Amino acid sequence: MPEQLAQPQPESARQHRTAPPRSESPPPRRQPERQPGRPPGRSPVRPRTGWVLLALPVFGAALDEVIGSPLGLLFALCTVLASAWAALLTTRRGLWWVLPAPPLVVAAVTVLSQLLLHDVDLSGTKLATTALKWAVTGFPVMAFSLLAAVSALGLRQVLVRRVAVRSGRAARAVEARQVPVPRRNHHG
Amino acid sequence: MAERPRNHLGGRPPATPPLLKAGRIAMATASAGVLLVSGVSWFTYNSLVDGLNTSDALSVAQRHAPPKLDNSINLLLIGLDSRKDMNGNDLPKQFVEQDLHAGSSDIGGYNTNTLIMLHIPANGGKVQAFSIPRDDYVETLNGDGSSQGHHKIKEAYGLAKAAAEPRLKASGVSGADLEQQSREAGREATLATVQQFLGIRIDHFAEVNLLGFYDIAKVVQPITVCLKHATKDPAMTGQGSGADFHAGYNTLDAAQALAFVRQRHNLTNGDLDRTHRQQAFISSVMYKLKQEGLFGDLGKMQGLLDVVKKDVVLDAQWNILDFAQQVPNLTGGKVVFNTLPIQGFATRNGESVNLVDATQIQRIIQRLTAHDPSPEPTPSSSSAAPAPAGAPVTPATVDVLNGSGVTGLAAEKQKTLVDAGWSPGRTGNATARAHTVVRYGAGAQKAAKEVAGKLGGGTAAPTASSALAAGHVEVILGKDAAAGAGSAGAAAPGAPGAPGGSGGSGAGSAEPASSIPFQGSAVDMGKGIPCVD
């Protein structure tokens, strides 16, 4: 997913900061630019979208395995959280990858965890019933994850607009303060 | 991908490369496909199962159940001999008398006339199914584990229901709610009683009443069954089943099917043959459904599920999909039905009952449902060498149950064992027994031998038990413990007087599986239509 791995920043933030040029593909690793006034080594770490989208569901699934409730509530919560978080982190182009991801992530984690960690019998008619079971149990997680991603996107748009409106007001206020006052002509 | 310059502040964004476009489309299509298939599956499944009658009785009964040690499933089928509907209303008189041949709505009460336990192993092995004769005289329990006293096992349901009704009425419950909540008490009692009697945990249950059986039979009729002999059981004053069958294959409608499974008169072994009829009927139905391809046809299954929704009560933990995965085990000729043995007949509380040896029953169940079939212990007392005095013992938690009839003996023996170095577990009462037995959970074999040694040379060699938690050793004290089990004069296992040769678990465990003294011959399911008496 090349685009979702791009620098994850909201559009508005990019437009109102002096952001470096970005591309759909992952940019080459480089030292993060130090912000003025921030001590070295303390820069905020923003996780990569791809990692969030994949690692968090896997982490949830692993926790569920540990507590003996495979693909249970923790997996569901982590997947929903991951989808929402990824939708907040990604770029507009990255959404092409982030929005369709939840169903595929859920399906992949379900199949892999069951095949690798459980003694699943897929012989004969059991393949159909097993696949049906995975589909039935996975669908609510897929649906809620997708919903969370779309909701997060909506939230992001609202926030972006608010920031834009505030920035616009602030800019106008600055401009207003900077309007030069015509000097009175004492010679007229 | 190579990094491309991009102008955010002005100008047109660079065109998307075709490969990237194709990737986006592929991902979106795959995602939509997965979502669609899952959504349709989810909707179909929920349409099928929506409206099932479920019960939480199992969660109550499981509080006192043995621990679950593997992924095998113990499923209890309960046939309730009630002539009332789910809300407690009498079924139409004409229907009860003419179609069900079941007398009036006052007969039958709430007896669980059919109790069949299916053990479905986790590894897909042979499914063991056990019918419990309904008149087995056992200690019946309420759902909370308290004793109802000794009764026929079929009466636990009705007794608990009758006891619950005044309490519920006093708290303002009435009508259909009263019926349903008091039935919950009945279910809890039946589950708790069967769990204790068999010594295994029940994972799921399904309850069907007379009407439910009739409705299911109507969906699957005609059903072909096979009889070894011609038989009749005229329906008279609510006593007969209305059976009238010839030897060989008989094709039954729903009413005849009910007569087939309810007949108890004019049978070689009376009521006990009825259990074989029920086993044969289930086998014949499963055979028919498999032949018709019902298990692979959601449309056909819908009809059956509609009836199930109306008349059958399932436990709330039941996942139909999990069960669907077990169907090949149930229809693939892997199920063997047996009827648990009785020791004889007697009259108790003015009623004819079956006498049973609970220890023998539990031993049989253990052998056939063993989680980890440990090496069969030999009855040799040399294996139960006592731990040397003062020597460190193998760590284990020791539970002591008192079946000796002597008050306080369990606590006394447990103190002795704790003083010797084992951790204290629970103490409690057990069904009265002649001989002390020692059982152990996973990993506690060595400790169990030491415990048996500590109790005395007369104690039978310990046996593995899947019902016990790992690291636990359970001592069930018999009368020999009260008489001084440590003395060399303790009764030997299998001594005369022990009914059914069930005196010692060690001796019993050495039997080959085929020598288990089941009641009558086994019925194999999935191998055509079995012929029964």
Interface residues (C-beta under 8 A of the other chain):
Chain A: M1 P2 E3 R14 Q15 A19 P21 R22 S23 E24 S25 P27 P28 W96 W97 P100 A101 P102 P103 L104 A107 D121 G124 T125 K126 T129 T130 L132 K133 A135 V136 T137 G138 F139 P140 M142 A143 L146
Chain B: M1 A2 E3 R4 P5 R6 N7 H8 L9 T16 L20 R24 M27 A28 A30 S31 A32 V34 L35 V37 S38 G39 S41 W42 Y45 G124 F295 G296 L321 D322 A324 Q325 V327 P328
